[in-house]
């Protein structure tokens, strides 16, 4: 296997690692490309274990980016949400188990922002890629006890936050259909019946598209907010269901432009959270990948 073939055999895994580290598909693609350039510059035979070498380079590039990203996100206008990734084609690895879907859910990726960059790396490498503490230490250039401590601290930060329910694509798809019908029809009672008492809506426009700057909380407030959105902006919009981050999502198209991706999070009593991504910079990668998957399948 030549150098290009070796890299391409690892590309999907490297993107999956970078996305889990950064929560941004566009930045993950940039990291993978930068990794390729470094790989291309290495002499033949200089790397004994290519997969491990590539993972270490990706992780270190992500750690560098996360340092500046944290500062940018503190100044981000309104709510910051992770970029959606089309997972129907396996871009983020297997999604057969609830734990695999949860690991790339919008809720968990948002919670990962609580972690320091090294903690995030330790959790991602250990939980998503099965690295031992010794292997994590090798990637992060620290001792094995330090790697264990990073992993333990990272999990404690995640455990201290409210955990989302395990995502169920079938349940979420059904709720999305009912949600769309009720919101589009302005049926407040039907819409409220789908929502839990403490439901929250987060909108991410990034200062580039209209979105609520603060979360909307509570069943009646959320129902009125969502019904109002549909009444004002649904004209000329084409709705489509798809899969992103291991769950069902609602796509809103205005002509050929993807203008929103909406996802619901459900518990046993109904919808507990709604996340709406409207920042066009965060939708470009998903739109391109969705078109590619649609054309191929």
C-alpha positions as CSV (number, residue, x, y, z in Angstrom):
1,X,0.0,0.0,0.0
2,X,1.5,3.3,-1.0
3,X,1.4,6.5,1.1
4,X,-1.8,7.9,-0.6
5,X,-3.7,4.7,-0.2
6,X,-2.6,4.4,3.4
7,X,-3.9,7.8,4.2
8,X,-7.2,7.3,2.4
9,X,-7.7,4.1,4.3
10,X,-7.6,6.2,7.5
11,X,-9.4,9.3,6.2
12,X,-12.9,8.5,7.6
13,X,-11.5,7.6,11.0
14,X,-9.4,10.8,11.1
15,X,-12.4,12.9,10.2
16,X,-14.5,11.2,12.9
17,X,-11.8,11.9,15.5
18,X,-11.3,15.5,14.5
19,X,-15.1,16.2,14.4
20,X,-15.6,14.7,17.9
21,X,-12.7,16.9,19.1
22,X,-13.9,20.2,17.5
23,X,-17.7,19.9,17.0
24,X,-17.1,21.5,13.5
25,X,-17.2,19.5,10.3
26,X,-15.5,22.3,8.3
27,X,-12.7,22.5,10.8
28,X,-12.4,18.8,10.9
29,X,-11.9,18.7,7.2
30,X,-9.2,21.3,7.5
31,X,-7.4,19.3,10.1
32,X,-7.5,16.2,8.0
33,X,-6.1,18.1,5.1
34,X,-3.3,19.5,7.2
35,X,-2.6,16.0,8.4
36,X,-2.3,14.8,4.9
37,X,0.3,17.5,4.1
38,X,2.4,16.4,7.0
39,X,2.0,12.8,6.1
40,X,3.0,13.6,2.5
41,X,6.2,15.3,3.8
42,X,7.3,12.2,5.8
43,X,9.9,10.0,4.2
44,X,8.9,6.5,3.1
45,X,9.4,4.0,5.9
46,X,9.9,6.6,8.6
47,X,6.5,5.8,10.3
48,X,6.3,2.4,11.9
49,X,2.5,2.5,12.7
50,X,0.8,4.8,10.3
51,X,-2.7,4.7,12.0
52,X,-1.3,5.7,15.4
53,X,1.0,8.4,13.9
54,X,-1.9,10.0,12.0
55,X,-4.2,9.9,15.0
56,X,-1.6,11.7,17.1
57,X,-1.1,14.4,14.5
58,X,-4.9,14.9,14.2
59,X,-5.3,15.1,17.9
60,X,-2.5,17.6,18.4
61,X,-3.8,19.8,15.5
62,X,-7.2,19.8,17.2
63,X,-5.7,20.7,20.6
64,X,-4.1,23.7,19.0
65,X,-7.4,24.7,17.4
66,X,-9.4,24.2,20.5
67,X,-7.3,26.7,22.4
68,X,-8.4,29.6,20.0
69,X,-11.8,28.1,19.5
70,X,-12.7,28.4,23.2
71,X,-12.0,32.2,23.0
72,X,-14.0,32.6,19.8
73,X,-17.0,30.7,21.3
74,X,-17.0,33.0,24.4
75,X,-17.7,35.9,22.0
76,X,-20.1,33.9,19.8
77,X,-23.4,35.8,19.2
78,X,-26.1,33.8,20.9
79,X,-26.0,30.1,21.3
80,X,-23.2,28.0,19.9
81,X,-24.3,24.6,18.6
82,X,-22.1,21.9,16.9
83,X,-22.2,21.6,13.2
84,X,-24.5,18.8,11.8
85,X,-22.9,15.9,10.0
86,X,-24.8,13.6,7.7
87,X,-24.4,10.2,9.3
88,X,-26.4,8.1,6.9
89,X,-23.2,7.3,5.0
90,X,-21.2,6.4,8.0
91,X,-19.1,9.6,8.2
92,X,-18.8,9.3,12.0
93,X,-18.4,5.5,12.2
94,X,-21.0,2.9,13.3
95,X,-24.3,4.0,14.8
96,X,-25.9,0.7,15.6
97,X,-25.8,1.2,19.4
98,X,-27.4,3.9,21.5
99,X,-24.0,4.7,23.0
100,X,-22.6,5.3,19.6
101,X,-25.4,7.6,18.6
102,X,-25.2,9.5,21.9
103,X,-21.5,10.1,21.6
104,X,-22.0,12.3,18.5
105,X,-25.4,13.8,19.5
106,X,-25.8,17.5,19.5
107,X,-26.5,17.4,23.2
108,X,-23.3,15.5,24.1
109,X,-21.1,17.5,21.7
110,X,-22.4,20.6,23.4
111,X,-21.6,19.2,26.8
112,X,-18.1,18.4,25.6
113,X,-17.4,22.1,25.5
114,X,-17.2,22.0,29.3
115,X,-14.0,20.0,29.1
116,X,-10.5,21.3,28.7
117,X,-8.9,20.3,25.4
118,X,-6.7,17.6,26.9
119,X,-9.7,16.2,28.9
120,X,-11.7,16.1,25.7
121,X,-9.0,14.3,23.8
122,X,-8.7,11.7,26.6
123,X,-12.4,11.1,26.6
124,X,-12.8,10.9,22.8
125,X,-9.8,8.6,22.3
126,X,-10.8,6.3,25.1
127,X,-14.5,6.1,24.7
128,X,-14.9,6.5,20.9
129,X,-11.8,4.8,19.7
130,X,-11.0,2.3,22.4
131,X,-7.5,3.6,23.2
132,X,-6.0,2.3,26.4
133,X,-4.8,4.9,29.0
134,X,-1.2,4.0,27.9
135,X,-2.1,4.8,24.3
136,X,-3.8,8.0,25.3
137,X,-0.7,9.0,27.2
138,X,1.4,8.4,24.1
139,X,-0.8,10.6,22.0
140,X,-0.9,13.4,24.6
141,X,2.8,13.1,25.5
142,X,2.1,12.6,29.2
143,X,2.4,9.9,31.8
144,X,-0.2,7.1,32.0
145,X,-1.4,8.3,35.5
146,X,-1.8,11.8,34.0
147,X,-3.9,10.3,31.1
148,X,-6.1,8.5,33.6
149,X,-6.6,11.7,35.6
150,X,-7.5,13.6,32.4
151,X,-10.1,10.9,31.5
152,X,-11.5,10.8,35.0
153,X,-11.8,14.6,35.2
154,X,-13.4,14.8,31.8
155,X,-16.1,12.2,32.7
156,X,-16.8,14.0,36.0
157,X,-17.5,17.2,34.2
158,X,-19.9,15.4,31.9
159,X,-21.5,13.5,34.7
160,X,-22.1,16.8,36.6
161,X,-24.3,18.0,33.7
162,X,-27.8,16.7,33.0
163,X,-27.5,13.8,30.7
164,X,-29.8,13.6,27.6
165,X,-31.9,10.5,27.0
166,X,-30.5,7.9,24.7
167,X,-31.4,9.0,21.2
168,X,-33.9,6.8,19.4
169,X,-34.0,7.6,15.6
170,X,-37.4,6.0,15.2
171,X,-39.0,7.9,18.0
172,X,-37.4,11.2,17.0
173,X,-38.5,10.8,13.4
174,X,-42.1,10.2,14.6
175,X,-42.0,13.2,16.9
176,X,-40.5,15.3,14.1
177,X,-43.4,14.5,11.9
178,X,-46.0,15.3,14.5
179,X,-44.0,18.5,15.5
180,X,-44.0,19.7,11.9
181,X,-47.7,19.1,11.3
182,X,-48.7,20.9,14.6
183,X,-46.3,23.8,14.2
184,X,-47.1,24.4,10.5
185,X,-50.8,24.3,11.2
186,X,-50.5,26.6,14.2
187,X,-52.1,24.0,16.4
188,X,-50.8,25.2,19.8
189,X,-52.6,22.5,21.8
190,X,-51.3,19.7,19.6
191,X,-47.8,21.2,19.7
192,X,-47.9,21.6,23.5
193,X,-49.0,18.0,23.9
194,X,-45.7,16.9,22.2
195,X,-43.6,19.0,24.6
196,X,-42.4,18.4,28.1
197,X,-43.0,21.0,30.8
198,X,-39.4,22.2,30.9
199,X,-38.6,21.9,27.2
200,X,-35.9,24.3,25.8
201,X,-35.2,25.6,22.3
202,X,-31.7,26.6,21.4
203,X,-31.1,28.5,18.1
204,X,-27.7,29.1,16.4
205,X,-27.6,31.9,13.8
206,X,-24.0,32.9,14.6
207,X,-24.9,36.5,13.8
208,X,-25.4,35.5,10.2
209,X,-29.0,34.4,10.2
210,X,-32.1,35.3,12.3
211,X,-32.2,33.3,15.5
212,X,-33.1,33.7,19.1
213,X,-30.1,34.9,21.0
214,X,-31.2,33.3,24.3
215,X,-32.8,29.9,24.9
216,X,-36.7,29.8,25.0
217,X,-37.9,27.7,28.0
218,X,-41.2,26.2,29.1
219,X,-44.0,24.4,27.2
220,X,-46.3,27.3,26.4
221,X,-43.4,29.7,25.5
222,X,-41.8,27.2,23.2
223,X,-45.1,26.3,21.5
224,X,-45.9,29.9,20.8
225,X,-42.3,30.6,19.7
226,X,-42.2,27.7,17.2
227,X,-45.7,28.2,15.9
228,X,-44.9,31.9,15.3
229,X,-41.7,31.0,13.4
230,X,-43.6,28.7,11.1
231,X,-46.3,31.3,10.5
232,X,-43.8,34.0,9.6
233,X,-41.2,32.1,7.7
234,X,-42.6,28.8,6.3
235,X,-43.9,30.3,3.1
236,X,-41.7,29.0,0.2
237,X,-39.8,26.6,2.4
238,X,-39.5,23.0,1.5
239,X,-39.2,20.5,4.4
240,X,-37.3,17.3,4.2
241,X,-36.3,14.6,6.8
242,X,-32.8,13.3,7.0
243,X,-30.3,11.9,9.5
244,X,-27.6,13.9,11.2
245,X,-25.4,13.0,14.2
246,X,-27.2,9.7,14.6
247,X,-30.7,11.0,14.8
248,X,-33.6,12.3,12.6
249,X,-33.5,15.9,11.7
250,X,-35.7,18.3,9.7
251,X,-34.2,20.2,6.8
252,X,-35.6,23.5,5.6
253,X,-34.7,24.5,2.0
254,X,-35.4,27.8,0.4
255,X,-34.8,27.0,-3.3
256,X,-31.5,25.3,-3.5
257,X,-30.2,26.8,-0.2
258,X,-30.4,24.9,3.1
259,X,-31.4,27.5,5.6
260,X,-32.1,25.4,8.8
261,X,-31.5,22.0,10.4
262,X,-33.7,21.2,13.3
263,X,-33.3,18.4,15.8
264,X,-35.5,17.3,18.7
265,X,-34.4,15.5,21.8
266,X,-37.0,13.2,23.4
267,X,-37.6,11.7,26.8
268,X,-40.3,9.3,27.9
269,X,-42.8,12.2,28.3
270,X,-42.1,13.9,24.9
271,X,-39.8,16.5,23.4
272,X,-37.3,17.8,26.0
273,X,-35.2,20.0,23.7
274,X,-35.2,21.5,20.2
275,X,-32.0,22.6,18.5
276,X,-32.2,24.8,15.4
277,X,-29.0,25.5,13.4
278,X,-29.3,28.5,11.0
279,X,-25.7,29.7,10.7
280,X,-25.0,29.3,7.0
281,X,-21.3,28.6,7.7
282,X,-22.4,25.5,9.7
283,X,-24.8,24.3,7.1
284,X,-22.6,24.3,4.0
285,X,-20.7,21.0,4.7
286,X,-23.9,19.2,5.6
287,X,-25.8,20.5,2.5
288,X,-23.0,19.4,0.2
289,X,-22.7,15.9,1.8
290,X,-26.5,15.5,1.8
291,X,-26.7,16.2,-1.9
292,X,-23.9,13.7,-2.5
293,X,-25.6,11.0,-0.6
294,X,-28.9,11.8,-2.3
295,X,-27.3,11.5,-5.8
296,X,-25.6,8.2,-4.9
297,X,-28.5,6.6,-3.3
